[in-house]
Amino acid sequence: MTEENDEKPKDDLYSIPFFARRPIEIVRGKEAIVYDREGTPYIDCLGGHGVAIVGHSHPKIVQAICNQTKRLIVCSNALHNDVRGDLFELLASIVPLPLSPSFLSNSGTEAVECALKIARKATGRTQIIAAKKGFHGRTMGALTATWNPKYKKPFEPLIPDFHHIKFGSEEELDNITEKTAGVIFEPIQGESGVFVAPEGYLKKVKDRCFETGTLLILDEVQTGMGRTGKMFAFQHWGVIPDILCLGKGIAGGFPMGATITSEEIANKMEKLEHGSTFGGNPLASAAAIAAINVITEEKLPERAAELGTWFMERLNELGKKAVREIRGKGLMIGIDLRFKAEEYVLKALKKQVLLLTAGITTLRMLPPLIIQKEQLERVLEVLDEILEIRKA
Ligand SMILES: Cc1ncc(COP(=O)(O)O)c(C=O)c1O
């Protein structure tokens, strides 16, 4: 080991170097604050990439996980399980009809893989249409649906018959035809820069899917579970997808993905055509039940709507010249800059605020929905300090 390696944190030293980690090590978290080894607090607007919807170590999640570990951690999907059953029932109760039956997995990308397979099987077609600038995950199907060539090029050839159209363009919806199995979109594109679907667009997409017998898949891995001010972002536009993908905060930080569809579509799938060893295990299911109950009981979607509107108004009032545009809904906020965003993430970090980027020039905030107004006031102060026009 070299001296330089001696200084590297262990999670860099012994891992495949896929991640560009920031220079802090987080060891503990409570509500919307995370702490490093020295006990320095950081306001967490990164939120585990949008996972920490209910905040860190919410007591009800902690209790549900502790209780379930003492009862049963593992139960094969070849057997029935009470907690998994309760979660399926709860999920069916929070989605609008005709959505109801779900498949449980362990991540967002798996939720998308399942959706793509269902679309192909249920329609007997192969073509998938996705959006330019869309992001759906890193496994081969989800990666093929993803747009960014940086993520895809090294791994080609990917899966055939995937096509990308311009997000928001009604003219390009003619590309959806009787050959198209599924259209997969994020209602608000997260990873590429926080781009909200234009008013009326999703309805047009749904109508075109209906005309052509195509299934509409909405990837709400990032926008779901209250993040945008409604339980699901599609509720802003009254458009119910044929297949819904969820992940991130669905289980309060415990890994989980969910793919939800209608009975009619689910009935076109046969036994053993898809599966997962860990998906929906009792421990994850207990965490998810607790998280969903917290989201509804604490009215977190409403809270996200209120705080998000207030925050974006305040941000606009700052009138920073470095800012080109402020986009988003609820507590999914993008601050598009005239400069590369990464250096501002590092500036904020020095002031104990964690942010993330989206695309190259957008600063993104995905804080816990339980974040306090005073904490957001501090974030505004920090943004006010760091978003000064750079001297050439
Ligand atoms: C919209 C969307 N879909 C899918 C994924 C993939 O989720 P995961 O990283 O849990 O596989 C992400 C992750 O950021 C996402 O934002």
Ligand as a Chemical Component Dictionary entry (heavy atoms), coordinates in Angstrom:
data_LIG
# 
_chem_comp.id                   LIG 
_chem_comp.type                 NON-POLYMER 
_chem_comp.pdbx_formal_charge   0 
_chem_comp.three_letter_code    LIG 
# 
loop_
_chem_comp_atom.comp_id 
_chem_comp_atom.atom_id 
_chem_comp_atom.alt_atom_id 
_chem_comp_atom.type_symbol 
_chem_comp_atom.charge 
_chem_comp_atom.model_Cartn_x 
_chem_comp_atom.model_Cartn_y 
_chem_comp_atom.model_Cartn_z 
_chem_comp_atom.pdbx_ordinal 
LIG C1 C1 C 0 -35.950 8.033 -12.321 1  
LIG C2 C2 C 0 -35.022 6.962 -11.852 2  
LIG N1 N1 N 0 -35.215 5.700 -12.271 3  
LIG C3 C3 C 0 -34.420 4.696 -11.864 4  
LIG C4 C4 C 0 -33.352 4.927 -11.030 5  
LIG C5 C5 C 0 -32.474 3.796 -10.603 6  
LIG O1 O1 O 0 -32.644 3.516 -9.255  7  
LIG P1 P1 P 0 -31.564 2.645 -8.456  8  
LIG O2 O2 O 0 -30.323 3.453 -8.384  9  
LIG O3 O3 O 0 -32.216 2.384 -7.133  10 
LIG O4 O4 O 0 -31.372 1.385 -9.235  11 
LIG C6 C6 C 0 -33.109 6.232 -10.578 12 
LIG C7 C7 C 0 -31.968 6.519 -9.686  13 
LIG O5 O5 O 0 -31.556 7.616 -9.475  14 
LIG C8 C8 C 0 -33.961 7.270 -10.993 15 
LIG O6 O6 O 0 -33.772 8.537 -10.602 16 
# 
loop_
_chem_comp_bond.comp_id 
_chem_comp_bond.atom_id_1 
_chem_comp_bond.atom_id_2 
_chem_comp_bond.value_order 
_chem_comp_bond.pdbx_ordinal 
LIG C1 C2 SING 1  
LIG C2 N1 SING 2  
LIG C2 C8 DOUB 3  
LIG N1 C3 DOUB 4  
LIG C3 C4 SING 5  
LIG C4 C5 SING 6  
LIG C4 C6 DOUB 7  
LIG C5 O1 SING 8  
LIG O1 P1 SING 9  
LIG P1 O2 DOUB 10 
LIG P1 O3 SING 11 
LIG P1 O4 SING 12 
LIG C6 C7 SING 13 
LIG C6 C8 SING 14 
LIG C7 O5 DOUB 15 
LIG C8 O6 SING 16 
# 
